[in-house]
Amino acid sequence: MITLQNGLELSADSYQESGISKGISRGVCFSYRGKNITGEGLGIGVPVIKQGGFTYFSSCSYTVDRQGNRLMKKFLIDSMQVWYFLGMRSLFFTRLFEKASNLYMKNGILQKIFMRPGIFDFLLRITGFKTVFEPAGILATAYVTYFFSGQTIQIKGRIEKEKGFLCWIYILNELSAEFLNGVAETGIEKSLPSGWEKFNGRAYFYNLETGITFLVENFKSLQYADVCTYWGRERSENLNWAGFEFEADCNDLENVFDFSYEIESGKRQSKYE
């Protein structure tokens, strides 16, 4: 267990939670005063690959090195998200939901509709859809190193694919939506994002009760790739996450993608106030 200056406790255990993301490997997870505040979120520094109309996650990760305030995790990207309809596996609906997800991320109106209390869970129940993470062989391997100092976490990672192009890479950084329940920008309270939105680089999440903040910044990659930063928050019966995502277009990259960025987790006031 590593403790930051603001009291956040970080661990790299095998916690895989419940809800719609049950079974997916977490990155470094957060707790505060002994309470888990990662929730259904994936923790920080979690790699995901989209390829051929499907999304691939890691269901197996472990710590391979730990020295002082530094640790390295290895992720095997080995599971494909598949949608089932009335108990039957459907690659057609899986591809359809992937396209719908891309549209959802870019449409604030759809996000507001589906994130109304109970709507998402109600639709899953009446349509008979559910998502499953199935073994798919090892598509790629990721090594992510975390450096802890004060209230800053520096993250450096490498994603390796034995052959072929890397397609789309996503790096997820998520905590519980229950904990990240406030947003501010340059000292002014803002409304919480719904679903995913493009991030303007100035706002940050924080917890209303403790004042603990959560912000990503300074993303860099050694190889050239177009990278967009998104942030979002979803809270329902099966969804409980809030955080940031880096989306890298690696369709012209083969074999390797190296990246780095920082997470600032202070206490209000932040450096933007």
C-alpha positions, 0 to 999 in steps of 0.5 A: 500500500502506498499513501499520497500526501492527501491521504489517498491509499493506492494498491495494485491488487487483483481487484476485479469488482462487479457490475458491467465490468466484472472480470476486467483487470484493474490498474492501480486502485484507490481507497480512502481511509480504508474504503474502496473508492475505485468502484466499478471504475478500472483504476489508473493506467489500464490499456484497451485495444479496439480492432476489427469492430471489437474491443479487447481488455485484460483479464490477467494482470500482475505486479512484476516489479516493486521498489519503494514508490515505484511499481510495474504491472503487466497486462495481458490483453486477452479478452473480447467484449461480446454482447449476448441477446436472449442468452445467445452470443451475437457478433452482429450485435457486438459490432452494432453496439461498438458503432453505437458506442462511438456515436454515443461518445460524440453525442451529448443528447444521447448521453443525457437520455441514457444516463437518466436514472434507471434508463440504461439498466431498464433497457438491458432488462427489457431487451435481454442484452448482456455483455460478457468478456470472453477469452480471446488469446493474447492480442498484446502485452502492456507494461505500465510503470507507476511512480508516486511522489507527493500528490503526483503519479507519473505513468509510463507504459509500453504496449507490444503486439507481436505482429500487425498494426495496433489500431486504436489504443485507449488508456483508462483512468477511472475511479468511482462516480460516487467518490468523484461527485464534483467538478470545478474549473478555474475556481468555478463549480461546473456541472458533471459530464454525462457519458464521455466528452472531449476534455478541455484540459482545465477542469478537474473532478473532486470529492465534495466531502474531502476536497480530494481532486483527480486530474490527468495531464501531459500525455506524450507518446514516443511514436506519432499518433493522433491522441484525444483526451475524453472525460466522463461519468456514468452512474446507474445500477451497473455503472459506477465510474468517473475519470479520463481516457486517452484515445490514440489512433495507432492504425499506422503503427506496428508492434509498439506504442510507448506513452507517458502522462501524469495524474494530479490528486491534490486537495482543493485548492488545485493549481487551476484555482 
